[in-house]
Amino acid sequence: MSRSSFPAALRRPLLRLHFYAGILIAPFLLVSALTGLAYALSYPVEDALYSDLRTVETGGEPLTLAHQVGAVTEAHPDWPVTAVRPAAGPEDTTAVLVDDGVVRESGASAVVYVDPYTGEVLGDSTTYGSSQAGPVREWVSTLHRNLHLGEPGRLYSELAASWLWVVALGGLVLWVSRRRAGLWRPRRVRSGPGRARTLAWHGPVGLWLVAVLVFLSATGVTWSRYAGEHVAELRSALDWSTPAIAVEEGAATGDHAAHDHSGASGTSAFAVTLLDGVNGAALDAGLEGPLQITLPTGAGTRYLVAETDRSFPVRQDQVVVEVAAGAPAVAEELRFADRPFMAQATNVLIAAHMGVLFGLANQLVLAAAMAALVCVIVWGYRMWWQRRPQGRLLGRPYPRGSLRDLPWPAVAAVVLVAAGLGWFFPLLGISLAAFVAVDVLAGLWRRRPGRPVPEGGEATVTRRTALAAATITAAVGAGAGMAVASGMRGGEAAEDTGSGVEPFYGNRQSGIATPAQDHALFAAFDLAAADLSGAALDAAAVAANLERLLEDWSAVAAALASGETPPKAAVDGADQFDAEAVAAGLAPARLTVTFGIGPAVFAKAGLEAAQPSKLVALPEFGGDRLNPAWSGGDLLVQVCGDDRQVVSNAFLELRKRAVGAASLSWVQQGFSSAPEGGTPRNLMGFKDGSANPAAGSAAFDERVWAVDAEPDWFEGGTYLVFRKIRMRLPDWSMLSAEEQDLTFGRERDSGVPLSGGGEFDHPDFAALDASGLPAVPADSHIAVVHDAAMVRRGFNYDYGFLTQAEVSSDAAGDGHVDGHMHAEHPYDAGLLFVSFQADPQVFVDAQEKMAASDRLTAFIVAEGGAVFAVPPGAPEGGFVGQGLFGR
């Protein structure tokens, strides 16, 4: 190919790509442009609407900050104060951020405005984000970001941001390659087709917009879901991340202050009285207004004072003011000038994207650019319509087959570039792969054997063209697929469930490392203290009953797990053997039965010397409301399977064999549904078990199995902790998706930690978000319990409005205790928490940390709990726990 013909050959596929993007992606760009235009104009609109709250007439010396905040506290005594924004100018009001208990879609928090001269409370509103948006900008910003559709809505804006720079730069190359006079200004075309006149405006206006559109695309993609992760990883790798300044754990700081609605500890009245001293210390340290002072919570003594001016010049210095020693003093500082250059540049560029860098001028430029982009898109559609063949409604695409004219090195370069872009911009990659695939299939269909080629039609799709297009499709699709699936890969991928038969006999009991089944039943039994005649049993008799029961249960479990008929129970008469009736004709459905022994058993059976040293009753933790009817127990039976009827049949068979030896104490039933190869979700919508190591791995074995256990018979066993955890789902459902993510420290839909990476990646607690704060809040669930060396195997439950103690216990009483939460939230649903660990102290330590600082505890309450020693497995023909009896 000659040097002169190569640009022409390259221009043709670029024309076709620009055409497809213009037709199929332009609707997303149009929505983004219109909502962006609305956002740019929302600044002056909001200023006008809320001027009565934000501005006052000057009136002498202002009151102290403590006096102004005191007026807010008096007007709204139930709203804890979280931060204060002192009046920045003589006509500005003081804004007091409060927790009004309302959770908003965007994560905005309530703010009360005070006249700094009179202390009059002027009214309340909301504030959102680092730009301190009010209700209008909050609503329009959310519309622009996700169309008020939550996490799925973010895909539209990411698709638009990912394609915007491609369309803009592609259009630039196409327009400049025309090499005609007047590239930079629209030309009046007096003759020729209508399309030429439209192009005379489409090209030059698009050319003027290129720099702005590329800038908006590059900065906008930082807010996106998938490409945004790659941007964050790139910034971290290049040390471009914004550093953070530390305050004590539990303080509501910066943008995250808007997400902290618990009000659990609140701000002390004493902390408010020190506000003026803290403000003075910050001003003496060189900070300039406007400022935001974030108050400590509880007994905290450190205030975070930050400059919030993102206009030019940027003022973003921060200091921590410590008051523990008496007079407020600056204990730590972070200057904007000390940040890495690229971190500064990122902050400035994002401020320009938001329209705050140069104030009204910035907003007018953005508004003009968005209006012009709308025109360019409309002109593009008009040109498509104008180039339609005579008699047809729509225009035709540019001819295919252009890749055939490129040399192989150029095709290879196109493939590599497309694959790289598809990995970094996953939605761009997926959509581009779809374009190419559909285009190739359409070409093959049009050129199928026997179909005539119309005169002047497109060239035949050769094998070379098809191969090149297919290669692009595969490369882009693979790269995009790897990026989108980053939250689904890891060593913890679901294992093959096998043939449906889980062996009962072995070194370990089944139901621990077994991949979780769809249904579970947990039943606790108490050993009988008297026989059926009422005569008291001594320790030796109790021990004999325990041994007989474990042996009988093991035989039944082994038979049912293998799909065989269990042995006849002692209570069964000749005409009462009906074990096959309940599950007749059903496969075992991966049935597993796991047995556990409670702490009280050993004293009752005179086996104190054989009690595992770590098996002690769990303490009651802060926030628990344990119901005795759902707690404790001497023996635990965990029955799991993929068929609920098979599970029920197994329980009935086991229960009737307990007659005379033990009585039923409580029953809990749960379920679990996991997508193919994925992690199951709890009823809060979050993936449950992402931190579990893969069964059979060294990490799993180290966490679960008791090694060098005391006594010897327990060697290779484990400890099971059971908790019935009711979820306050009515309250949880009122949170925004962002607030829910911050509570868990993960993204709800993907399970990815908020620090980025994949679902199974360890959270990076040093990672910072766009505002410079920890990406994973210190009081999020995964931050509190990430180091707990246990394996979770919980199941969901949904009992509706049942009074559980009346339907799951042999006791006649209803089992309720004072303060039980049925009266507050009568709907009973949540999680049957089950964890296996080599040492139950691991769970105790994790639960104590949760009770002290985990924000998730505001939405859950434990109503039942127990701990059991789970013996090692039974040898072929033996029974679980036989080592306890010296066998």
LOMIVO-388601 format. One record per residue (C-alpha): residue in one letter; x negated, y, z. Coordinates in pm, whole numbers, plus 50000, padded with zeros to 5 digits. Layout:
BEGIN
aXYZ ...
// end
This chain:
BEGIN
m500005000050000 s498635034449908 r497935060250174 s500625082950037 s503295056350034 f502715044750393 p504415074850561 a507375070750332 a507655033950418 l507435042050789 r510035069450754 r512725045850628 p512985023550939 l512805055051151 l515765069150959 r517735037351019 l516885037251392 h517805074051422 f521065066551245 y521995037551475 a521065057251785 g523045086851661 i526145066051600 l526085042251896 i524125060452168 a525335095552092 p528605090552289 f526555084752604 l524405114952520 l527515135552460 v528965126652800 s525635133952965 a525375167352785 l528895178252877 t528485168553243 g525025184553245 l526545216453106 a529155215353383 y526425210453643 a524385240053517 l527455262353531 s528495249353873 y525835270654047 p527415304753985 v530905289854020 e530075275754361 d528375307854473 a531545326954389 l533915301954550 y532025299354879 s530685334554915 d532965340255216 l531215311855400 r527655318555288 t527385356355307 v528255382655568 e527825419855614 t524705429855803 g525405439456160 g522335447156367 e520225421556550 p521195385156499 l522055362656793 t519725334956901 l519945302056715 a520955284857040 h523875309157073 q524965303256713 v524755265456744 g526575267757076 a529485284356897 v529665254956657 t529525229956943 e532315248257120 a534465248556807 h533735212256719 p532745194157039 d533005159656875 w530595167756592 p526935161456691 v524505186756548 t521805171356326 a520025201356171 v520105239356143 r519345261955849 p518725296755995 a519945326355791 a517245332655530 g518235368555454 p520135397155619 e523335388655429 d523105350755471 t524975329655724 t523465302755943 a524315267355830 v524625240956103 l524625204955979 v526845182056183 d528035146056185 d531805147856147 g532145110056119 v533255111455754 v531335090755501 r531335105755154 e530685089754817 s527525109554750 g526155108355104 a526865145355166 s527105156955526 a529295182855691 v528035218155748 v529515246255959 y528755282655873 v528205308456146 d527965346356136 p524455351956277 y525415386456414 t528675378156591 g528515340456642 e531875336656468 v532435302656309 l533425311055951 g534435276055842 d533055242555742 s532205225655415 t529725199455292 t526115200255182 y524365175454960 g520765168254866 s517615189054858 s519295216254651 q521865221054930 a524765216054692 g528265223954808 p531455204754726 v531635216754364 r528065207854272 e528285175754475 w531275164354270 v529805175253936 s526395160554022 t527965126754099 l529965129053776 h526785135853581 r524895107753755 n527435079353755 l530865092653646 h532095085454002 l531885048353922 g529225039854180 e526255017954091 p527685004953759 g528175040653645 r524445047353672 l523905025353368 y525475051553141 s523085078953255 e520065055853238 l520975045452885 a521305082052785 a518035092452953 s516155062752804 w517275070352447 l517225108352459 w513475111852404 v513555085252129 v516285103351941 a514635137451991 l511125127051884 g512475105751600 g514475135151472 l511385157351502 v509305133951288 l512035130251028 w512665167551004 v509015178150989 s508205150750735 r510585167850492 r507905195050449 r510335221550343 a510295258550415 g512425271650698 l511935242150933 w512415264151240 r515575282451146 p518975272651008 r519285279750638 r522295290350440 v522845264550164 r525005280449895 s525305249449678 g524945211949705 p526855186049907 g528425194950241 r526035171450417 a523075193350313 r524735223950466 t525345205050792 l521785191950795 a520525227550756 w521865233951109 h521395199351263 g517645198151191 p516435232451306 v518575233551620 g517425198551708 l513835209551647 w514205238451892 l515655214452150 v512965187452128 a510775200052413 v513735205252647 l515285171552562 v512025152452614 f511555170652946 l515105162453060 s514685126052955 a511375121853139 t512635137753461 g516115122853443 v514845087253415 t513325090653765 w516865088253906 s517675056953706 r518045021753841 y515705000153632 a513345024053455 g513245044253777 e511655014553954 h508875014053698 v508375051553733 a508105047554111 e505585019154070 l503565040153826 r503555070054060 s502465048254348 a499685031754145 l498365065754030 d498755081354377 w501365105754249 s503875098254526 t504995125754759 p503485120755107 a505705121055415 i505325135955759 a506125113956055 v508685120356327 e509805096056591 e511975066656489 g515665074156509 a515445111056421 a517705121856137 t515315138855897 g515485156055563 d517855142455303 h518495111355510 a520085132755776 a523125133055552 h523245095255570 d523185092055949 h526785092556066 s526535069456360 g526415096156627 a525215068656856 s522815089957058 g523425125156930 t521405156457005 s521035167757364 a522165202057477 f518605208257595 a517305202857241 v519595230657117 t518265255557375 l514735251257235 l515695259356876 d514485295556886 g511105285357025 v510775258256762 n511695282756486 g509155307956618 a506415281756629 a507115272156269 l507045308556154 d503775314056340 a502385284056152 g503025302155826 l506345287155717 e508655310655530 g512395308955488 p514685293855397 l514005266855657 q515755235755782 i515185224856141 t516065188356200 l516755181656567 p515585150556752 t518185125656871 g518535110557214 a515445117557425 g513275127257127 t510965157257154 r509805163056794 y511545186856555 l510955185556181 v510875220356028 a510745221855649 e510775249155388 t513605242755143 d512905268354869 r512395249954540 s512535281254326 f509375298154202 p507045300654390 v507845266854546 r507885266354925 q507955230455050 d505655230555356 q506675209355657 v505605208656021 v506505188056325 v507015208856637 e506455190356965 v508145202557286 a507175174457525 a504425195257689 g506655225557749 a506185253857502 p506905243757140 a503715237156949 v502965224756598 a501775188756631 e501525178956264 e501805196155929 l502045188055562 r501385216255319 f502695216054965 a499275227554846 d497675196455001 r499845172154808 p498325154454506 f498605176054196 m500965152154019 a503155150154329 q503405188254316 a504095187453943 t506805160953986 n508515182054253 v508435212754030 l509665194553719 i512555178253904 a513505212354044 a513605225553687 h515795196153583 m518185204753867 g518305241353769 v516805255554088 l513235264053981 f513935298153827 g517415303553962 l520035317253724 a517585318553430 n516885281253472 q520605273853484 l521365294453174 v518595277152977 l519955243153077 a523505253452990 a522405266652650 a520415235052579 m523365212752668 a525735233252452 a523265231152164 l522885193452214 v526655189652191 c526555208251859 v523685186751728 i525615155051816 v528785167751650 w526805177751339 g525255142951333 y528665126451328 r529825151051064 m526875141850840 w527735105050881 w531285112150770 q530095134250484 r527835107350337 r530695082350314 p531235066449972 q534125080149777 g537395065349889 r536035052850221 l536755066050569 l533275063150724 g529715069050613 r527245041650533 p523985034650715 y520585039450561 p519405009350357 r517864979950540 g514804960750430 s512324988750506 l510154966950729 r509344946350421 d507334975250282 l505064978550586 p501744960050609 w501474932650870 p499254953351106 a501904980351109 v504644954951181 a502544940751467 a502044975751607 v505794982251590 v506444949551774 l503964957752050 v505254993052099 a508874981152101 a508104953752354 g506274978152583 l509085003352567 g511654975752622 w509864965452941 f509485000653081 f512965012152970 p515054980253008 l518374994452888 l516685009552584 g515064975852515 i518294956252548 s520274979952326 l517474981752069 a517264943852058 a521014942652006 f520794967851720 v518104947851543 a519804914451595 v523154926751467 d521464944051175 v519614912651070 l522704890851104 a524744915650902 g522104915650630 l521984877850616 w525764876450594 r525884901650313 r523204882750120 r524534847850180 p524374824549877 g527174829149627 r528024864649730 p527364889549446 v525104918949510 p526854951449417 e525154974249173 g522854997649357 g523164975949666 e520524969149925 a517494947449860 t517564911149961 v516544903850319 t513354884150268 r511874859350509 r509184884750591 t511764911050681 a513874886750882 l510794873851063 a509624908751150 a513074918751273 a513474886751472 t510044892351628 i511054927151737 t514294913651879 a512514886452074 a509804909352202 v512114937152308 g514694913152450 a512074894052648 g510494925152788 a513824940452881 g515084907953024 m512014904853244 a512484940153372 v516204937053442 a515734903153605 s512924915553830 g515244913454126 m516114877154053 r512734860754021 g510524846954295 g509454814654453 e512804812454626 a514804803354316 a517644779654385 e516724743054378 d518444716354176 t521374703154373 g520694668154247 s523144639954207 g525574649754482 v524134625954745 e521954640355020 p520144612755216 f520914611455586 y517864591855700 g514414607155696 n511794625655899 r513994656755913 q517724660255948 s519504671255633 g521434704055629 i518364724855717 a516144725655407 t519074713955192 p520234740554940 a523324756355093 q526644739955002 d529944757354934 h531684748455262 a530614744255624 l532234734455951 f530604739656290 a532054721556591 a530804722256949 f531614695157203 d531204693957581 l530154661157740 a532874645557954 a532384647358330 a535054620558390 d536304589958210 l539764586158059 s541174574958396 g539924606558563 a537084590358758 a533944611858781 l530924600958579 d527434601458724 a524394613158526 a523564578058409 a527084573358269 v526944607058094 a523584597557942 a525054564357822 n527994582357663 l525564606557493 e523434578457353 r526484559057229 l527984590057071 l524804600056885 e524374564656760 d527994562256646 w527944596756487 s524714589056298 a526174557256150 v529294575856037 a527304604755890 a524984581455700 a527904562255547 l529884593355446 a526824610655299 s526184581155071 g529844577554971 e530414545555168 t533174535955411 p532164544255771 p532284517656043 k535524514156237 a535884536256543 a536424520556886 v539794537856917 d541014524356584 g543424495356595 a543814469456324 d546444490656148 q544894524556225 f541814523356004 d542594552055766 a539194567755701 e539504563255325 a542864580855303 v541674616755351 a538834616555097 a539934587354881 g538414588754535 l536184618654613 a532434619354565 p530164627754863 a529724663254723 r526284667554885 l527714661455230 t525264666955516 v525844662655889 t523384678556132 f523394673256508 g522174696556782 i521854693557161 g522624722757395 p520614734157700 a523094720957962 v523024684957835 f519774674858003 a520904683458356 k524294666858303 a522644634858178 g519754634458425 l517254640058145 e515624671958272 a512124658958204 a513014654357838 q514344689757782 p512354709357520 s510514737257698 k511924764657474 l515554753857490 v517264778857721 a520644796057693 l520644828257495 p521034860957686 e523914884357605 f522574912657393 g523594948957384 g526744953257175 d527844916857213 r531454908657305 l531074871557351 n534234851457392 p533594820957615 a536014800757402 w533674805257102 s530314802357276 g527954776057414 g528484738757391 d526644706557478 l526584691557129 l526814707856789 v527964691256468 q527204710356148 v529084695455851 c528354710055506 g529434699755157 d530604712154820 d534124698054868 r536164711855154 q538274680555185 v535174658855216 v533944682055492 s537274679855676 n537344642155647 a533854639655799 f534844661756091 l537974641056162 e535924609156160 l533334623856397 r535864639356632 k537844607856701 r534624589756793 a534044615757067 v537154604657257 g536154595457612 a532614608857571 a533094645657484 s535864670757423 l536064696457146 s535044731057263 w535294752256948 v535354750056570 q534284775556309 q534674771155934 g532824790255664 f532124792055293 s529354803455064 s529404811254692 a526174817654508 p525784826054139 e523784802253924 g520214804654047 g521054834054273 t521404843154637 p524834841554808 r526454873354935 n528074881455265 l531464898655295 m529734932455309 g528684926254950 f524964921555019 k522794891854937 d522164870455244 g518904851055270 s516664870255030 a513814869455283 n513914831455320 p510824813055197 a511354784154957 a512264751155123 g509244728455142 s506754757055123 a504114762355388 a505884794055503 f509164775255543 d507574747155742 e505734771555966 r508904790756045 v511234761356099 w509614730056234 a508474726756595 v504884714556588 d503124701256899 a506534702757064 e507154693857427 p508224666957496 d506944643357227 w510374630357119 f511194665256983 e508114667156758 g509234678556411 g512594691456531 t513824727356521 y516074751556705 l519424763056568 v520934796356674 f524614800956598 r526474834156615 k530034842456513 i529634877956388 r532744897456308 m532264925256055 r534074958356090 l535054956655726 p537624984955740 d534895008755859 w532294994055623 s534534998555321 m534665036055388 l530905040155334 s529475050555002 a527295026054813 e524265047554896 e525025047055268 q525495009355258 d522155005455079 l520445026655345 t522035005755621 f520574973355486 g517454988155327 r518304970555001 e520254978154688 r523594960754722 d523944948354367 s520404936054302 g519154928254653 v515964947354573 p514384965854869 l514825003554842 s511045005654813 g511324988254474 g510064955854326 g512124923954308 e514714908654538 f512194885254697 d509374910554725 h508334921855072 p509564957455139 d506934984755120 f507645004955433 a505055030855333 a506835038655007 l508545072654983 d511615083454793 a511905113754566 s512405136754867 g509235124855036 l510985104255303 p510535066755365 a512385048155091 v513395021455344 p514735039355656 a513135028355982 d516545019556128 s517694999155828 h518364962355883 i515384948855690 a513014973655855 v514074961556198 v514064923756139 h511754918555841 d509084901356050 a511394876056221 a509924841656149 m513174822756090 v515184808055804 r518804819055771 r521514795355650 g524704814055731 f528204811255588 n531014836555548 y534324832455725 d537724848555677 y540364839355933 g542784867355848 f544884876256151 l544664842856335 t544124841756710 q541194818456691 a541114804557042 e544624790656998 v543764770256691 s540174758956743 s539944746757100 d541254718157310 a541834743357589 a545394754757652 g544514791157724 d544154817157454 g540554824257548 h540744862057522 v538684884257746 d539124920857836 g537744944857579 h537954919957294 m538224938256966 h541374922256825 a543234953656928 e540774975556739 h540354955556419 p542794926556410 y541414913256083 d538914886056166 a536284880755898 g532524881155892 l529494858655909 l528804825556078 f525154833456137 v522914802856151 s519144804556179 f516534777556217 q513264785756388 a510374767956557 d510834790156862 p514204805556959 q512354834757116 v511874846856759 f515624852056735 v515814868057081 d513124893356991 a514794901656659 q518224905556819 e516884928457091 k515324950656826 m518614950956634 a520564960856944 a518134989357008 s517775005456667 d519534987656377 r522195009556215 l523954977856096 t525114971356454 a527674999056415 f529564976256177 i529194941756335 v529884925756671 a528934891156795 e531944872856942 g530384838456987 g526954823657019 a524934793257115 v521524777257081 f520794740457019 a517764718256988 v517994699856655 p516104666856688 p514024652656405 g515674629656155 a516644593456211 p514684564156068 e516534540155841 g519064521656059 g518314543556361 f520114574056499 v519404610956557 g517894617656901 q516924581656972 g513524593257100 l515324610657384 f516224576357521 g512824560757468 r513884541357157 
// end
